[in-house]
Amino acid sequence: MKPQAFGWLLAGFLSVNGALAQPYVIGVEQQEFRPHYWVGDQGEYQGFARDLLDLFARDAGLELQYRPLPVESLTPQLLEGGIDFKYPDSPDWARDAKRGRELIYSQPVVAYVDGVLVEPGRQGQGVEAVRRLAVVNGWTPWTYQGLIDAGQVQRVRSADLGRMIRQTMKREADGAYYNVVVATYYLDNIRVRPGALVFDPKLPHTKGAFTLSSVRHPELIARFDRFLAEHREAVEALKARYQVEANLDSEYLGMEQWKIDFLKRQKEKGQP
């Protein structure tokens, strides 16, 4: 074997076994999105996503580095090679920026629902009752964009989730558009106003899934897919621990936990 060829073979072997391997950089969102993920006071990435990706790294023998970035910077960084992976991502996001580029997406990691939360008394009134829709800057309410463009719904801009919730509770907006699990978690655990706003499943909403994406590492995306399949029980346990898919496929979506428990007990007793 030629010395040069042997050198490449040795480098590849050492890289796979970690001696020369550099950490892979995962670009993550620099925002509070509990219980999915958040960045602590010391800048440490935390939450369901961190625990899941750490579990994958241990299983695959990889070293991962998390780089929190503003949401709008993540896709450009991924396309320009500044980061190795992006989480979360979706083929439906930033389509214009990604046009003509080949990205690889993992299998779905966790399901989500984006929809409108309203005061309980406004639930079930239909889309005609939503004239002012509070939306966090950077979010696109796809199912309402046509109505916004037509002037039938006014977009009320919000700097963050907390501001959006306050606007809706003070009736500066008729509803708040956000990830339902995250908004409900905020109301239940941070604002401590469970049930002040509730998800209205009769209003237009979007269902999707978060994925892990990459431009340069299709082989590691494939390995991540195998991890999700082979460690399904561990992944589901993490989801249950963080409640990231809490009641997504039931009539209880967006309800505070005490009410869910009460309704389930009523059903068990055979009461309507």
C-alpha positions as semicolon CSV with decimal commas, in nm:
position;residue;x (nm);y (nm);z (nm)
1;M;0,000;0,000;0,000
2;K;0,132;0,346;-0,088
3;P;0,227;0,563;0,214
4;Q;-0,020;0,833;0,110
5;A;-0,304;0,581;0,086
6;F;-0,209;0,435;0,424
7;G;-0,212;0,784;0,574
8;W;-0,567;0,847;0,454
9;L;-0,677;0,506;0,585
10;L;-0,520;0,572;0,925
11;A;-0,675;0,918;0,946
12;G;-1,017;0,775;0,866
13;F;-0,978;0,502;1,126
14;L;-0,870;0,744;1,397
15;S;-1,150;0,982;1,310
16;V;-1,413;0,709;1,342
17;N;-1,264;0,595;1,672
18;G;-1,251;0,945;1,814
19;A;-0,875;1,009;1,837
20;L;-0,879;1,284;1,573
21;A;-1,252;1,344;1,558
22;Q;-1,376;1,698;1,611
23;P;-1,710;1,758;1,782
24;Y;-2,007;1,793;1,551
25;V;-2,181;2,127;1,595
26;I;-2,561;2,129;1,623
27;G;-2,718;2,469;1,571
28;V;-3,011;2,512;1,810
29;E;-3,261;2,789;1,872
30;Q;-3,159;3,053;2,122
31;Q;-3,502;3,087;2,277
32;E;-3,729;2,962;2,552
33;F;-3,936;2,680;2,406
34;R;-4,011;2,472;2,712
35;P;-4,049;2,181;2,750
36;H;-3,882;2,109;2,414
37;Y;-3,566;2,315;2,475
38;W;-3,429;2,630;2,633
39;V;-3,097;2,798;2,711
40;G;-3,008;2,834;3,081
41;D;-2,854;3,131;3,258
42;Q;-2,505;2,993;3,192
43;G;-2,577;2,948;2,823
44;E;-2,628;2,573;2,848
45;Y;-2,877;2,409;2,612
46;Q;-3,137;2,212;2,809
47;G;-3,465;2,023;2,779
48;F;-3,605;1,727;2,589
49;A;-3,398;1,795;2,277
50;R;-3,071;1,809;2,473
51;D;-3,140;1,483;2,654
52;L;-3,242;1,308;2,333
53;L;-2,940;1,425;2,134
54;D;-2,704;1,344;2,422
55;L;-2,851;0,993;2,432
56;F;-2,786;0,959;2,058
57;A;-2,430;1,085;2,098
58;R;-2,353;0,829;2,368
59;D;-2,506;0,550;2,161
60;A;-2,312;0,647;1,848
61;G;-1,985;0,736;2,022
62;L;-1,995;1,094;1,896
63;E;-1,906;1,425;2,055
64;L;-2,170;1,692;2,003
65;Q;-2,141;2,064;2,063
66;Y;-2,456;2,276;2,092
67;R;-2,446;2,626;1,950
68;P;-2,750;2,841;2,040
69;L;-2,820;3,097;1,768
70;P;-3,101;3,339;1,684
71;V;-3,369;3,150;1,493
72;E;-3,321;3,356;1,176
73;S;-2,947;3,274;1,171
74;L;-2,976;2,896;1,184
75;T;-3,067;2,814;0,825
76;P;-2,800;3,045;0,675
77;Q;-2,540;2,894;0,909
78;L;-2,641;2,543;0,804
79;L;-2,626;2,627;0,433
80;E;-2,294;2,810;0,466
81;G;-2,129;2,529;0,664
82;G;-2,104;2,713;0,995
83;I;-2,285;2,428;1,172
84;D;-2,308;2,057;1,097
85;F;-2,672;2,006;1,195
86;K;-2,981;2,208;1,271
87;Y;-3,246;2,120;1,528
88;P;-3,534;2,156;1,498
89;D;-3,591;2,173;1,126
90;S;-3,854;2,076;0,870
91;P;-3,868;2,054;0,490
92;D;-4,157;2,302;0,513
93;W;-3,951;2,576;0,678
94;A;-3,748;2,848;0,498
95;R;-3,826;2,704;0,158
96;D;-3,704;3,010;-0,033
97;A;-3,367;3,009;0,143
98;K;-3,324;2,634;0,086
99;R;-3,431;2,633;-0,279
100;G;-3,168;2,463;-0,497
101;R;-2,981;2,318;-0,198
102;E;-2,983;1,953;-0,100
103;L;-3,063;1,906;0,268
104;I;-3,103;1,573;0,443
105;Y;-3,372;1,539;0,707
106;S;-3,411;1,272;0,971
107;Q;-3,724;1,080;1,040
108;P;-3,974;1,271;1,259
109;V;-3,840;1,324;1,610
110;V;-4,140;1,474;1,787
111;A;-4,485;1,578;1,664
112;Y;-4,626;1,925;1,716
113;V;-4,942;2,128;1,664
114;D;-4,940;2,502;1,597
115;G;-5,276;2,665;1,653
116;V;-5,476;2,940;1,819
117;L;-5,538;2,974;2,192
118;V;-5,839;3,179;2,297
119;E;-6,026;3,268;2,615
120;P;-6,245;2,971;2,719
121;G;-6,563;3,169;2,647
122;R;-6,453;3,229;2,289
123;Q;-6,383;2,863;2,213
124;G;-6,585;2,723;1,923
125;Q;-6,692;3,060;1,777
126;G;-6,517;2,996;1,448
127;V;-6,257;3,178;1,246
128;E;-6,491;3,475;1,191
129;A;-6,443;3,567;1,559
130;V;-6,066;3,598;1,517
131;R;-6,014;3,949;1,381
132;R;-5,687;4,019;1,560
133;L;-5,431;3,738;1,582
134;A;-5,129;3,774;1,810
135;V;-4,817;3,620;1,655
136;V;-4,460;3,617;1,785
137;N;-4,211;3,794;1,557
138;G;-4,044;3,540;1,328
139;W;-4,345;3,307;1,322
140;T;-4,557;3,258;1,012
141;P;-4,920;3,155;1,078
142;W;-4,952;2,963;0,752
143;T;-5,317;2,869;0,795
144;Y;-5,408;3,235;0,847
145;Q;-5,172;3,401;0,600
146;G;-5,436;3,420;0,327
147;L;-5,680;3,590;0,564
148;I;-5,406;3,829;0,679
149;D;-5,311;3,914;0,320
150;A;-5,679;3,974;0,238
151;G;-5,716;4,211;0,533
152;Q;-5,972;3,990;0,707
153;V;-5,739;3,920;1,001
154;Q;-5,505;4,174;1,155
155;R;-5,170;4,042;1,274
156;V;-5,081;4,172;1,620
157;R;-4,704;4,151;1,654
158;S;-4,549;4,022;1,975
159;A;-4,187;4,029;2,085
160;D;-4,209;3,692;2,261
161;L;-4,443;3,428;2,400
162;G;-4,502;3,610;2,727
163;R;-4,597;3,932;2,553
164;M;-4,830;3,744;2,316
165;I;-5,009;3,574;2,605
166;R;-5,052;3,906;2,786
167;Q;-5,191;4,074;2,473
168;T;-5,452;3,801;2,434
169;M;-5,546;3,791;2,801
170;K;-5,587;4,174;2,798
171;R;-5,804;4,136;2,485
172;E;-5,566;4,331;2,266
173;A;-5,595;4,026;2,039
174;D;-5,871;3,769;1,987
175;G;-5,634;3,475;1,988
176;A;-5,268;3,374;2,017
177;Y;-5,099;3,161;1,751
178;Y;-4,821;2,935;1,878
179;N;-4,705;2,582;1,945
180;V;-4,991;2,449;2,159
181;V;-4,783;2,236;2,397
182;V;-4,534;2,519;2,458
183;A;-4,802;2,784;2,511
184;T;-4,995;2,557;2,747
185;Y;-4,678;2,476;2,941
186;Y;-4,610;2,849;2,976
187;L;-4,959;2,917;3,108
188;D;-4,953;2,621;3,348
189;N;-4,599;2,645;3,485
190;I;-4,450;2,989;3,423
191;R;-4,740;3,234;3,413
192;V;-4,927;3,002;3,653
193;R;-5,260;3,081;3,493
194;P;-5,378;2,736;3,383
195;G;-5,684;2,750;3,163
196;A;-5,667;3,127;3,108
197;L;-5,633;3,050;2,736
198;V;-5,722;2,720;2,568
199;F;-5,653;2,568;2,231
200;D;-5,948;2,582;1,992
201;P;-5,926;2,270;1,773
202;K;-6,209;2,398;1,551
203;L;-5,992;2,686;1,430
204;P;-5,738;2,625;1,150
205;H;-5,418;2,471;1,283
206;T;-5,105;2,299;1,155
207;K;-4,965;1,956;1,244
208;G;-4,605;1,863;1,175
209;A;-4,289;1,715;1,323
210;F;-3,946;1,839;1,424
211;T;-3,651;1,675;1,249
212;L;-3,272;1,690;1,258
213;S;-3,119;1,824;0,935
214;S;-2,777;1,843;0,772
215;V;-2,611;1,933;0,446
216;R;-2,277;1,759;0,491
217;H;-2,349;1,446;0,697
218;P;-2,610;1,216;0,540
219;E;-2,442;0,915;0,701
220;L;-2,501;1,056;1,049
221;I;-2,862;1,142;0,971
222;A;-2,904;0,775;0,871
223;R;-2,740;0,669;1,196
224;F;-2,974;0,899;1,390
225;D;-3,272;0,738;1,216
226;R;-3,149;0,395;1,325
227;F;-3,110;0,525;1,679
228;L;-3,471;0,647;1,683
229;A;-3,594;0,308;1,566
230;E;-3,369;0,091;1,783
231;H;-3,425;0,293;2,102
232;R;-3,793;0,369;2,057
233;E;-3,879;0,288;2,420
234;A;-3,611;0,523;2,556
235;V;-3,724;0,799;2,319
236;E;-4,087;0,755;2,421
237;A;-3,986;0,765;2,787
238;L;-3,815;1,099;2,732
239;K;-4,122;1,232;2,553
240;A;-4,341;1,124;2,844
241;R;-4,104;1,276;3,098
242;Y;-4,105;1,616;2,928
243;Q;-4,465;1,594;2,802
244;V;-4,362;1,722;2,459
245;E;-4,643;1,533;2,286
246;A;-4,896;1,564;2,567
247;N;-5,241;1,470;2,434
248;L;-5,157;1,571;2,076
249;D;-5,392;1,309;1,934
250;S;-5,680;1,352;2,176
251;E;-5,960;1,586;2,264
252;Y;-5,754;1,697;2,564
253;L;-5,496;1,890;2,360
254;G;-5,422;2,224;2,521
255;M;-5,614;2,156;2,845
256;E;-5,453;2,200;3,185
257;Q;-5,363;1,869;3,350
258;W;-5,613;1,887;3,638
259;K;-5,901;1,918;3,393
260;I;-5,771;1,626;3,186
261;D;-5,751;1,410;3,499
262;F;-6,105;1,510;3,599
263;L;-6,252;1,433;3,257
264;K;-6,074;1,097;3,242
265;R;-6,213;1,004;3,582
266;Q;-6,561;1,100;3,465
267;K;-6,525;0,877;3,160
268;E;-6,406;0,587;3,374
269;K;-6,721;0,626;3,584
270;G;-6,932;0,620;3,269
271;Q;-7,042;0,979;3,308
272;P;-7,074;1,212;3,005
